[in-house]
Amino acid sequence: MRTQVGIVGSGPSGLLLAQILAQQGIESIIVENRSREYVEARVRAGVIEHGAVDVLTRAGVGDRLHREGLRHDGVHLQWPGERRRIDFVDACGQSVWVYGQTEITKDLINIRVSDGQQIHWEASDTAIVGADTDHPQITFVDVDGKPQTVECDYVAGCDGFHGASRPTIPESVRSVAQRVYPFAWLGILAEVAPSTDELIYAWHPDGFAMHSMRSDKVSRLYLQVAPDDDIANWSDDRIWDGLSTRMALDGWTLQSGPTLEKSITPMRSFVSSPMRWGRLFLAGDASHIVPPTGAKGLNLAIADVTKLGAALAMAIQQGKVDLIDSYSDDALRRVWQSTHFSWWMTSMLHTPPSADPDAAFLRQMQITQLDYVTSSTAAAAGLAENYTGAVLPY
Ligand SMILES: Cc1cc2nc3c(=O)[nH]c(=O)nc-3n(C[C@H](O)[C@H](O)[C@H](O)COP(=O)(O)OP(=O)(O)OC[C@H]3O[C@@H](n4cnc5c(N)ncnc54)[C@H](O)[C@@H]3O)c2cc1C
Protein backbone atom coordinates (compact mmCIF):
# COMPACT_ATOMS: atom_id res chain seq x y z
CA MET A 1 0.00 0.00 0.00
CA ARG A 2 1.06 3.57 -0.56
CA THR A 3 -0.25 6.80 0.96
CA GLN A 4 0.76 10.38 1.60
CA VAL A 5 0.32 10.26 5.39
CA GLY A 6 0.33 7.00 7.32
CA ILE A 7 -1.42 7.36 10.67
CA VAL A 8 -0.94 4.96 13.58
CA GLY A 9 -3.97 4.98 15.91
CA SER A 10 -7.63 5.83 15.44
CA GLY A 11 -8.22 7.75 18.66
CA PRO A 12 -9.35 11.38 18.44
CA SER A 13 -5.93 12.61 17.27
CA GLY A 14 -5.49 10.10 14.43
CA LEU A 15 -9.09 10.36 13.20
CA LEU A 16 -9.20 14.15 13.31
CA LEU A 17 -5.83 14.47 11.55
CA ALA A 18 -7.09 12.16 8.80
CA GLN A 19 -10.22 14.30 8.40
CA ILE A 20 -8.29 17.61 8.33
CA LEU A 21 -6.02 16.15 5.63
CA ALA A 22 -8.94 14.68 3.65
CA GLN A 23 -10.61 18.11 3.53
CA GLN A 24 -7.50 19.33 1.72
CA GLY A 25 -7.41 16.41 -0.69
CA ILE A 26 -4.54 14.64 1.09
CA GLU A 27 -4.71 10.83 1.34
CA SER A 28 -4.05 8.91 4.51
CA ILE A 29 -4.27 5.34 5.79
CA ILE A 30 -5.01 4.63 9.46
CA VAL A 31 -3.69 1.52 11.22
CA GLU A 32 -5.45 0.71 14.52
CA ASN A 33 -4.84 -2.26 16.79
CA ARG A 34 -8.37 -2.44 18.28
CA SER A 35 -11.75 -3.15 16.71
CA ARG A 36 -14.12 -0.39 15.62
CA GLU A 37 -16.63 -1.46 18.33
CA TYR A 38 -13.97 -1.24 21.05
CA VAL A 39 -12.76 2.20 19.95
CA GLU A 40 -16.30 3.57 19.74
CA ALA A 41 -17.20 2.32 23.23
CA ARG A 42 -14.08 3.54 25.09
CA VAL A 43 -15.28 6.01 27.75
CA ARG A 44 -12.85 8.82 28.40
CA ALA A 45 -12.92 12.62 28.22
CA GLY A 46 -15.91 14.90 27.80
CA VAL A 47 -15.06 18.59 28.24
CA ILE A 48 -14.22 20.37 24.99
CA GLU A 49 -12.58 23.78 24.84
CA HIS A 50 -14.09 26.64 22.86
CA GLY A 51 -11.30 26.52 20.24
CA ALA A 52 -11.55 22.72 19.93
CA VAL A 53 -15.27 23.05 19.15
CA ASP A 54 -14.36 25.50 16.38
CA VAL A 55 -11.80 23.03 14.99
CA LEU A 56 -14.30 20.15 14.98
CA THR A 57 -16.90 22.38 13.35
CA ARG A 58 -14.47 23.43 10.60
CA ALA A 59 -13.54 19.76 10.14
CA GLY A 60 -17.18 18.99 9.30
CA VAL A 61 -17.99 17.02 12.47
CA GLY A 62 -19.70 19.73 14.52
CA ASP A 63 -23.38 19.06 13.68
CA ARG A 64 -24.19 16.55 16.43
CA LEU A 65 -21.87 18.33 18.86
CA HIS A 66 -23.84 21.56 18.42
CA ARG A 67 -27.17 19.68 18.60
CA GLU A 68 -26.48 17.37 21.56
CA GLY A 69 -23.49 18.97 23.34
CA LEU A 70 -24.10 21.01 26.49
CA ARG A 71 -22.56 24.49 26.57
CA HIS A 72 -21.19 25.38 30.00
CA ASP A 73 -20.46 28.99 30.84
CA GLY A 74 -18.96 28.27 34.24
CA VAL A 75 -17.81 25.77 36.83
CA HIS A 76 -18.40 25.22 40.57
CA LEU A 77 -15.51 24.92 43.02
CA GLN A 78 -16.39 23.53 46.43
CA TRP A 79 -14.95 22.80 49.87
CA PRO A 80 -16.84 21.94 53.06
CA GLY A 81 -19.61 24.47 53.59
CA GLU A 82 -18.88 26.45 50.38
CA ARG A 83 -19.78 26.07 46.70
CA ARG A 84 -18.71 28.99 44.51
CA ARG A 85 -19.12 29.49 40.77
CA ILE A 86 -16.58 30.92 38.34
CA ASP A 87 -18.31 32.45 35.32
CA PHE A 88 -16.13 31.79 32.26
CA VAL A 89 -17.95 34.25 30.01
CA ASP A 90 -17.61 37.11 32.52
CA ALA A 91 -14.00 36.18 33.21
CA CYS A 92 -12.68 35.64 29.68
CA GLY A 93 -15.55 35.65 27.17
CA GLN A 94 -15.41 31.91 26.34
CA SER A 95 -17.24 28.69 27.26
CA VAL A 96 -16.63 24.94 27.16
CA TRP A 97 -18.84 22.16 25.72
CA VAL A 98 -19.67 18.85 27.35
CA TYR A 99 -19.75 16.17 24.64
CA GLY A 100 -18.27 12.70 25.13
CA GLN A 101 -15.02 11.64 23.49
CA THR A 102 -16.91 8.49 22.45
CA GLU A 103 -19.30 10.66 20.43
CA ILE A 104 -16.48 12.66 18.78
CA THR A 105 -14.82 9.36 17.88
CA LYS A 106 -18.06 7.96 16.37
CA ASP A 107 -18.64 11.16 14.37
CA LEU A 108 -15.10 11.03 12.96
CA ILE A 109 -15.24 7.30 12.14
CA ASN A 110 -18.63 7.74 10.42
CA ILE A 111 -17.40 10.54 8.17
CA ARG A 112 -14.24 8.60 7.27
CA VAL A 113 -16.09 5.39 6.49
CA SER A 114 -18.79 7.18 4.48
CA ASP A 115 -16.04 8.92 2.44
CA GLY A 116 -14.61 5.46 1.63
CA GLN A 117 -11.29 6.19 3.40
CA GLN A 118 -9.21 3.35 4.86
CA ILE A 119 -8.93 2.28 8.48
CA HIS A 120 -7.22 -1.06 9.14
CA TRP A 121 -8.84 -2.30 12.35
CA GLU A 122 -7.38 -4.99 14.63
CA ALA A 123 -3.85 -4.66 13.27
CA SER A 124 -1.07 -6.26 15.30
CA ASP A 125 2.71 -5.90 15.52
CA THR A 126 2.59 -2.31 14.23
CA ALA A 127 6.04 -0.84 13.60
CA ILE A 128 7.39 2.32 11.99
CA VAL A 129 10.40 1.67 9.82
CA GLY A 130 12.79 4.24 8.30
CA ALA A 131 11.28 7.27 10.05
CA ASP A 132 14.63 9.05 9.69
CA THR A 133 14.67 8.48 5.90
CA ASP A 134 12.63 9.97 3.03
CA HIS A 135 10.68 6.70 2.70
CA PRO A 136 9.10 5.81 6.04
CA GLN A 137 6.87 2.76 6.26
CA ILE A 138 4.28 1.39 8.64
CA THR A 139 4.36 -2.38 8.87
CA PHE A 140 1.68 -4.47 10.58
CA VAL A 141 -0.13 -7.80 10.51
CA ASP A 142 -3.72 -7.34 9.36
CA VAL A 143 -6.89 -8.78 10.85
CA ASP A 144 -6.55 -11.86 8.60
CA GLY A 145 -3.00 -12.52 9.77
CA LYS A 146 -1.31 -11.17 6.58
CA PRO A 147 1.82 -8.99 6.90
CA GLN A 148 1.26 -5.53 5.35
CA THR A 149 3.45 -2.54 4.52
CA VAL A 150 2.27 1.04 3.99
CA GLU A 151 4.76 3.23 2.11
CA CYS A 152 4.30 6.83 3.30
CA ASP A 153 5.60 10.33 2.68
CA TYR A 154 5.05 11.12 6.36
CA VAL A 155 3.96 9.15 9.43
CA ALA A 156 1.81 10.51 12.27
CA GLY A 157 2.15 8.67 15.59
CA CYS A 158 -1.31 9.07 17.13
CA ASP A 159 -1.30 5.79 19.04
CA GLY A 160 -1.61 7.01 22.62
CA PHE A 161 0.62 6.55 25.63
CA HIS A 162 1.25 2.80 25.16
CA GLY A 163 1.64 2.88 21.37
CA ALA A 164 4.55 1.97 19.08
CA SER A 165 5.39 5.46 17.81
CA ARG A 166 7.13 7.14 20.71
CA PRO A 167 9.54 4.21 21.35
CA THR A 168 10.54 4.43 17.65
CA ILE A 169 12.38 7.66 18.47
CA PRO A 170 15.81 6.71 19.84
CA GLU A 171 16.25 7.35 23.55
CA SER A 172 19.33 9.44 22.77
CA VAL A 173 17.04 11.90 20.92
CA ARG A 174 14.13 11.97 23.39
CA SER A 175 13.85 13.69 26.72
CA VAL A 176 11.08 12.89 29.18
CA ALA A 177 9.77 15.02 32.06
CA GLN A 178 7.17 13.44 34.30
CA ARG A 179 5.44 13.45 37.66
CA VAL A 180 3.49 10.50 39.04
CA TYR A 181 0.85 11.63 41.57
CA PRO A 182 0.22 9.77 44.85
CA PHE A 183 -3.48 9.28 44.01
CA ALA A 184 -5.79 8.01 41.25
CA TRP A 185 -9.33 8.70 39.99
CA LEU A 186 -12.12 6.21 40.39
CA GLY A 187 -14.56 7.18 37.63
CA ILE A 188 -18.13 6.01 37.07
CA LEU A 189 -20.60 6.54 34.29
CA ALA A 190 -24.14 6.46 35.73
CA GLU A 191 -27.56 6.33 34.17
CA VAL A 192 -29.00 9.27 36.08
CA ALA A 193 -29.73 12.88 35.23
CA PRO A 194 -26.94 15.18 36.49
CA SER A 195 -27.67 16.74 39.89
CA THR A 196 -25.93 19.92 38.71
CA ASP A 197 -26.12 22.24 35.71
CA GLU A 198 -22.32 22.68 35.54
CA LEU A 199 -19.30 20.66 36.70
CA ILE A 200 -18.55 20.55 40.43
CA TYR A 201 -14.94 20.18 41.58
CA ALA A 202 -15.03 19.39 45.32
CA TRP A 203 -12.17 19.47 47.81
CA HIS A 204 -12.85 17.33 50.91
CA PRO A 205 -10.66 15.98 53.75
CA ASP A 206 -11.54 12.41 52.58
CA GLY A 207 -10.30 13.26 49.08
CA PHE A 208 -11.36 15.09 45.91
CA ALA A 209 -14.70 14.38 44.22
CA MET A 210 -16.12 15.61 40.94
CA HIS A 211 -19.51 15.71 39.29
CA SER A 212 -19.47 15.87 35.50
CA MET A 213 -21.98 14.66 32.90
CA ARG A 214 -22.21 13.32 29.36
CA SER A 215 -25.83 14.28 28.57
CA ASP A 216 -29.01 15.29 30.37
CA LYS A 217 -29.55 11.59 31.20
CA VAL A 218 -26.02 10.34 31.93
CA SER A 219 -23.70 11.53 34.71
CA ARG A 220 -19.93 11.05 35.06
CA LEU A 221 -18.54 11.17 38.59
CA TYR A 222 -15.10 10.74 40.10
CA LEU A 223 -13.51 10.04 43.50
CA GLN A 224 -9.87 10.47 44.52
CA VAL A 225 -8.54 7.06 45.64
CA ALA A 226 -5.10 5.61 46.44
CA PRO A 227 -3.08 4.71 43.30
CA ASP A 228 -2.88 1.05 44.36
CA ASP A 229 -6.61 0.75 45.18
CA ASP A 230 -8.60 -2.00 43.49
CA ILE A 231 -11.98 -1.37 41.85
CA ALA A 232 -13.18 -4.61 43.51
CA ASN A 233 -12.99 -2.74 46.84
CA TRP A 234 -15.63 -0.27 45.67
CA SER A 235 -19.22 -1.48 45.62
CA ASP A 236 -21.72 0.88 44.00
CA ASP A 237 -23.08 1.75 47.47
CA ARG A 238 -19.63 2.65 48.74
CA ILE A 239 -19.00 4.85 45.67
CA TRP A 240 -22.29 6.75 46.04
CA ASP A 241 -21.75 7.18 49.81
CA GLY A 242 -18.29 8.60 49.14
CA LEU A 243 -19.59 10.95 46.46
CA SER A 244 -22.48 12.16 48.67
CA THR A 245 -20.17 12.82 51.63
CA ARG A 246 -17.48 14.61 49.66
CA MET A 247 -19.90 16.79 47.67
CA ALA A 248 -22.40 17.41 50.51
CA LEU A 249 -23.90 20.88 50.68
CA ASP A 250 -26.92 22.11 52.66
CA GLY A 251 -30.01 22.19 50.44
CA TRP A 252 -28.44 20.07 47.64
CA THR A 253 -28.88 16.35 47.02
CA LEU A 254 -26.83 14.05 44.80
CA GLN A 255 -29.13 11.72 42.83
CA SER A 256 -27.74 8.21 42.34
CA GLY A 257 -28.53 5.71 39.56
CA PRO A 258 -27.38 2.48 37.91
CA THR A 259 -23.65 2.38 37.22
CA LEU A 260 -22.85 1.71 33.54
CA GLU A 261 -19.06 1.62 33.84
CA LYS A 262 -16.44 2.02 36.57
CA SER A 263 -12.64 2.05 36.54
CA ILE A 264 -9.59 3.42 38.33
CA THR A 265 -7.10 5.57 36.38
CA PRO A 266 -3.65 6.47 37.76
CA MET A 267 -2.64 10.10 37.38
CA ARG A 268 0.55 11.40 35.87
CA SER A 269 2.00 14.35 34.01
CA PHE A 270 4.33 13.22 31.21
CA VAL A 271 5.93 15.08 28.32
CA SER A 272 8.27 13.48 25.78
CA SER A 273 10.05 15.87 23.47
CA PRO A 274 10.73 16.56 20.67
CA MET A 275 7.45 15.62 18.97
CA ARG A 276 9.19 14.95 15.67
CA TRP A 277 11.91 12.62 14.50
CA GLY A 278 12.69 12.72 10.78
CA ARG A 279 9.37 12.06 9.02
CA LEU A 280 7.61 10.79 12.15
CA PHE A 281 5.41 13.30 14.03
CA LEU A 282 3.84 12.51 17.40
CA ALA A 283 0.46 13.91 18.42
CA GLY A 284 -1.80 13.59 21.47
CA ASP A 285 -1.21 11.04 24.22
CA ALA A 286 1.62 9.43 22.20
CA SER A 287 3.70 12.39 23.29
CA HIS A 288 2.12 13.75 26.50
CA ILE A 289 -0.24 12.84 29.32
CA VAL A 290 -1.88 15.20 31.81
CA PRO A 291 -3.91 14.37 34.91
CA PRO A 292 -7.59 14.75 33.99
CA THR A 293 -8.31 17.52 36.55
CA GLY A 294 -7.84 20.30 34.01
CA ALA A 295 -9.82 18.47 31.25
CA LYS A 296 -6.94 18.99 28.84
CA GLY A 297 -5.90 15.58 27.37
CA LEU A 298 -8.43 15.46 24.55
CA ASN A 299 -8.12 19.19 23.88
CA LEU A 300 -4.34 18.91 23.55
CA ALA A 301 -4.77 16.05 21.07
CA ILE A 302 -7.09 18.26 19.01
CA ALA A 303 -4.69 21.22 19.21
CA ASP A 304 -1.70 19.08 18.13
CA VAL A 305 -3.37 17.71 15.00
CA THR A 306 -4.75 21.11 14.05
CA LYS A 307 -1.14 22.30 13.82
CA LEU A 308 0.14 19.06 12.31
CA GLY A 309 -2.59 18.98 9.64
CA ALA A 310 -1.71 22.51 8.50
CA ALA A 311 2.02 21.75 8.58
CA LEU A 312 1.74 18.53 6.55
CA ALA A 313 -0.59 20.18 4.03
CA MET A 314 1.92 22.98 3.47
CA ALA A 315 4.78 20.50 3.04
CA ILE A 316 2.84 18.15 0.72
CA GLN A 317 1.06 20.73 -1.42
CA GLN A 318 3.52 23.62 -1.52
CA GLY A 319 6.83 21.91 -0.72
CA LYS A 320 7.34 24.35 2.17
CA VAL A 321 8.73 22.79 5.33
CA ASP A 322 8.64 25.80 7.70
CA LEU A 323 5.59 24.54 9.61
CA ILE A 324 6.73 20.94 9.91
CA ASP A 325 10.08 22.24 11.14
CA SER A 326 8.43 24.36 13.84
CA TYR A 327 5.64 21.83 14.68
CA SER A 328 7.31 20.34 17.75
CA ASP A 329 8.17 23.70 19.36
CA ASP A 330 4.77 25.20 18.45
CA ALA A 331 2.83 22.24 19.87
CA LEU A 332 4.98 21.97 22.99
CA ARG A 333 4.20 25.55 23.97
CA ARG A 334 0.52 24.63 24.47
CA VAL A 335 1.45 21.22 25.91
CA TRP A 336 3.50 22.85 28.67
CA GLN A 337 0.82 25.47 29.35
CA SER A 338 -1.80 22.72 29.76
CA THR A 339 0.61 20.58 31.76
CA HIS A 340 1.12 23.48 34.16
CA PHE A 341 -2.63 24.16 34.49
CA SER A 342 -3.47 20.47 35.01
CA TRP A 343 -0.75 20.15 37.66
CA TRP A 344 -1.98 23.35 39.38
CA MET A 345 -5.64 22.22 39.44
CA THR A 346 -4.59 18.76 40.65
CA SER A 347 -2.42 20.24 43.42
CA MET A 348 -5.20 22.59 44.56
CA LEU A 349 -7.94 19.96 44.72
CA HIS A 350 -6.47 16.59 45.79
CA THR A 351 -5.91 16.10 49.49
CA PRO A 352 -2.38 14.94 50.24
CA PRO A 353 -1.96 11.45 51.73
CA SER A 354 -2.27 11.69 55.54
CA ALA A 355 1.22 10.14 55.86
CA ASP A 356 2.63 13.34 54.31
CA PRO A 357 4.28 15.22 57.20
CA ASP A 358 3.13 18.52 55.63
CA ALA A 359 -0.49 17.34 55.12
CA ALA A 360 -2.09 19.78 57.62
CA PHE A 361 -0.19 22.72 56.14
CA LEU A 362 -0.90 21.72 52.53
CA ARG A 363 -4.64 21.30 53.21
CA GLN A 364 -4.87 24.82 54.60
CA MET A 365 -2.96 26.12 51.56
CA GLN A 366 -5.48 24.40 49.28
CA ILE A 367 -8.51 25.94 51.01
CA THR A 368 -6.83 29.35 50.93
CA GLN A 369 -6.13 28.95 47.19
CA LEU A 370 -9.75 27.92 46.52
CA ASP A 371 -11.01 30.91 48.50
CA TYR A 372 -8.69 33.25 46.56
CA VAL A 373 -9.42 31.91 43.08
CA THR A 374 -13.19 32.23 43.68
CA SER A 375 -13.09 35.71 45.22
CA SER A 376 -10.49 37.57 43.14
CA THR A 377 -11.60 38.65 39.64
CA ALA A 378 -8.02 38.41 38.36
CA ALA A 379 -7.45 34.93 39.82
CA ALA A 380 -10.82 33.68 38.48
CA ALA A 381 -9.90 35.02 35.03
CA GLY A 382 -6.63 33.07 35.17
CA LEU A 383 -8.48 29.83 35.85
CA ALA A 384 -11.17 30.59 33.26
CA GLU A 385 -8.81 31.41 30.40
CA ASN A 386 -6.82 28.24 31.04
CA TYR A 387 -9.88 26.03 31.48
CA THR A 388 -11.62 27.27 28.32
CA GLY A 389 -8.35 27.29 26.36
CA ALA A 390 -8.64 31.02 25.68
CA VAL A 391 -5.05 31.55 26.77
CA LEU A 392 -3.58 30.22 23.50
CA PRO A 393 -5.51 30.29 20.21
CA TYR A 394 -5.71 27.08 18.15
C1 LIG B 1 -9.68 6.56 31.59
C2 LIG B 1 -9.33 7.89 30.97
C3 LIG B 1 -10.09 9.02 31.29
C4 LIG B 1 -9.80 10.25 30.71
N1 LIG B 1 -10.54 11.35 31.05
C5 LIG B 1 -10.25 12.54 30.49
C6 LIG B 1 -11.00 13.69 30.78
O1 LIG B 1 -11.93 13.67 31.58
N2 LIG B 1 -10.67 14.86 30.15
C7 LIG B 1 -9.66 14.93 29.23
O2 LIG B 1 -9.42 15.99 28.62
N3 LIG B 1 -8.92 13.86 28.94
C8 LIG B 1 -9.20 12.67 29.55
N4 LIG B 1 -8.46 11.59 29.22
C9 LIG B 1 -7.42 11.76 28.24
C10 LIG B 1 -7.98 11.71 26.82
O3 LIG B 1 -8.93 10.69 26.72
C11 LIG B 1 -6.79 11.49 25.89
O4 LIG B 1 -5.95 12.60 26.04
C12 LIG B 1 -7.21 11.31 24.43
O5 LIG B 1 -7.83 10.07 24.25
C13 LIG B 1 -5.97 11.40 23.54
O6 LIG B 1 -6.32 11.02 22.24
P1 LIG B 1 -5.25 10.29 21.31
O7 LIG B 1 -5.95 10.05 20.04
O8 LIG B 1 -3.99 11.04 21.31
O9 LIG B 1 -4.93 8.92 22.06
P2 LIG B 1 -5.88 7.66 22.32
O10 LIG B 1 -7.28 8.10 22.56
O11 LIG B 1 -5.20 6.85 23.37
O12 LIG B 1 -5.88 6.87 20.95
C14 LIG B 1 -4.77 6.11 20.53
C15 LIG B 1 -5.27 5.03 19.60
O13 LIG B 1 -4.15 4.27 19.14
C16 LIG B 1 -4.43 2.89 19.24
N5 LIG B 1 -3.16 2.17 19.38
C17 LIG B 1 -2.40 2.03 20.48
N6 LIG B 1 -1.30 1.34 20.21
C18 LIG B 1 -1.36 1.03 18.90
C19 LIG B 1 -0.50 0.31 18.04
N7 LIG B 1 0.66 -0.22 18.48
N8 LIG B 1 -0.87 0.15 16.74
C20 LIG B 1 -2.02 0.70 16.29
N9 LIG B 1 -2.87 1.39 17.07
C21 LIG B 1 -2.54 1.56 18.36
C22 LIG B 1 -5.35 2.79 20.44
O14 LIG B 1 -6.14 1.61 20.43
C23 LIG B 1 -6.20 4.03 20.28
O15 LIG B 1 -7.33 3.82 19.47
C24 LIG B 1 -8.73 10.36 29.80
C25 LIG B 1 -7.96 9.23 29.49
C26 LIG B 1 -8.24 8.00 30.07
C27 LIG B 1 -7.38 6.81 29.73
The ligand as an SDF file (V2000), in Angstrom:
LIG
                    3D

 53 58  0  0  0  0  0  0  0  0999 V2000
   -9.6760    6.5620   31.5940 C   0  0  0  0  0  0  0  0  0  0  0  0
   -9.3290    7.8920   30.9700 C   0  0  0  0  0  0  0  0  0  0  0  0
  -10.0870    9.0180   31.2910 C   0  0  0  0  0  0  0  0  0  0  0  0
   -9.8020   10.2550   30.7150 C   0  0  0  0  0  0  0  0  0  0  0  0
  -10.5400   11.3490   31.0520 N   0  0  0  0  0  0  0  0  0  0  0  0
  -10.2540   12.5370   30.4880 C   0  0  0  0  0  0  0  0  0  0  0  0
  -10.9960   13.6930   30.7780 C   0  0  0  0  0  0  0  0  0  0  0  0
  -11.9340   13.6670   31.5800 O   0  0  0  0  0  0  0  0  0  0  0  0
  -10.6740   14.8620   30.1460 N   0  0  0  0  0  0  0  0  0  0  0  0
   -9.6560   14.9250   29.2280 C   0  0  0  0  0  0  0  0  0  0  0  0
   -9.4210   15.9900   28.6200 O   0  0  0  0  0  0  0  0  0  0  0  0
   -8.9240   13.8560   28.9360 N   0  0  0  0  0  0  0  0  0  0  0  0
   -9.1990   12.6710   29.5470 C   0  0  0  0  0  0  0  0  0  0  0  0
   -8.4620   11.5920   29.2220 N   0  0  0  0  0  0  0  0  0  0  0  0
   -7.4190   11.7640   28.2360 C   0  0  0  0  0  0  0  0  0  0  0  0
   -7.9770   11.7060   26.8180 C   0  0  0  0  0  0  0  0  0  0  0  0
   -8.9310   10.6910   26.7190 O   0  0  0  0  0  0  0  0  0  0  0  0
   -6.7950   11.4920   25.8930 C   0  0  0  0  0  0  0  0  0  0  0  0
   -5.9490   12.5980   26.0410 O   0  0  0  0  0  0  0  0  0  0  0  0
   -7.2070   11.3140   24.4300 C   0  0  0  0  0  0  0  0  0  0  0  0
   -7.8310   10.0670   24.2510 O   0  0  0  0  0  0  0  0  0  0  0  0
   -5.9700   11.3990   23.5450 C   0  0  0  0  0  0  0  0  0  0  0  0
   -6.3170   11.0240   22.2430 O   0  0  0  0  0  0  0  0  0  0  0  0
   -5.2500   10.2870   21.3130 P   0  0  0  0  0  0  0  0  0  0  0  0
   -5.9520   10.0530   20.0380 O   0  0  0  0  0  0  0  0  0  0  0  0
   -3.9860   11.0430   21.3090 O   0  0  0  0  0  0  0  0  0  0  0  0
   -4.9340    8.9220   22.0640 O   0  0  0  0  0  0  0  0  0  0  0  0
   -5.8750    7.6640   22.3220 P   0  0  0  0  0  0  0  0  0  0  0  0
   -7.2760    8.0950   22.5620 O   0  0  0  0  0  0  0  0  0  0  0  0
   -5.2020    6.8490   23.3660 O   0  0  0  0  0  0  0  0  0  0  0  0
   -5.8790    6.8690   20.9460 O   0  0  0  0  0  0  0  0  0  0  0  0
   -4.7740    6.1110   20.5340 C   0  0  0  0  0  0  0  0  0  0  0  0
   -5.2720    5.0260   19.5960 C   0  0  0  0  0  0  0  0  0  0  0  0
   -4.1510    4.2720   19.1370 O   0  0  0  0  0  0  0  0  0  0  0  0
   -4.4330    2.8930   19.2420 C   0  0  0  0  0  0  0  0  0  0  0  0
   -3.1630    2.1720   19.3760 N   0  0  0  0  0  0  0  0  0  0  0  0
   -2.3980    2.0320   20.4760 C   0  0  0  0  0  0  0  0  0  0  0  0
   -1.2950    1.3430   20.2150 N   0  0  0  0  0  0  0  0  0  0  0  0
   -1.3580    1.0290   18.8980 C   0  0  0  0  0  0  0  0  0  0  0  0
   -0.4960    0.3130   18.0380 C   0  0  0  0  0  0  0  0  0  0  0  0
    0.6620   -0.2190   18.4770 N   0  0  0  0  0  0  0  0  0  0  0  0
   -0.8670    0.1500   16.7430 N   0  0  0  0  0  0  0  0  0  0  0  0
   -2.0240    0.6990   16.2930 C   0  0  0  0  0  0  0  0  0  0  0  0
   -2.8740    1.3940   17.0730 N   0  0  0  0  0  0  0  0  0  0  0  0
   -2.5440    1.5570   18.3610 C   0  0  0  0  0  0  0  0  0  0  0  0
   -5.3540    2.7890   20.4410 C   0  0  0  0  0  0  0  0  0  0  0  0
   -6.1410    1.6080   20.4340 O   0  0  0  0  0  0  0  0  0  0  0  0
   -6.2000    4.0340   20.2760 C   0  0  0  0  0  0  0  0  0  0  0  0
   -7.3330    3.8210   19.4710 O   0  0  0  0  0  0  0  0  0  0  0  0
   -8.7290   10.3560   29.8010 C   0  0  0  0  0  0  0  0  0  0  0  0
   -7.9570    9.2340   29.4890 C   0  0  0  0  0  0  0  0  0  0  0  0
   -8.2380    8.0030   30.0720 C   0  0  0  0  0  0  0  0  0  0  0  0
   -7.3750    6.8120   29.7320 C   0  0  0  0  0  0  0  0  0  0  0  0
  1  2  1  0
  2  3  1  0
  2 52  2  0
  3  4  2  0
  4  5  1  0
  4 50  1  0
  5  6  2  0
  6  7  1  0
  6 13  1  0
  7  8  2  0
  7  9  1  0
  9 10  1  0
 10 11  2  0
 10 12  1  0
 12 13  2  0
 13 14  1  0
 14 15  1  0
 14 50  1  0
 15 16  1  0
 16 17  1  0
 16 18  1  0
 18 19  1  0
 18 20  1  0
 20 21  1  0
 20 22  1  0
 22 23  1  0
 23 24  1  0
 24 25  2  0
 24 26  1  0
 24 27  1  0
 27 28  1  0
 28 29  2  0
 28 30  1  0
 28 31  1  0
 31 32  1  0
 32 33  1  0
 33 34  1  0
 33 48  1  0
 34 35  1  0
 35 36  1  0
 35 46  1  0
 36 37  1  0
 36 45  1  0
 37 38  2  0
 38 39  1  0
 39 40  1  0
 39 45  2  0
 40 41  1  0
 40 42  2  0
 42 43  1  0
 43 44  2  0
 44 45  1  0
 46 47  1  0
 46 48  1  0
 48 49  1  0
 50 51  2  0
 51 52  1  0
 52 53  1  0
M  END
$$$$
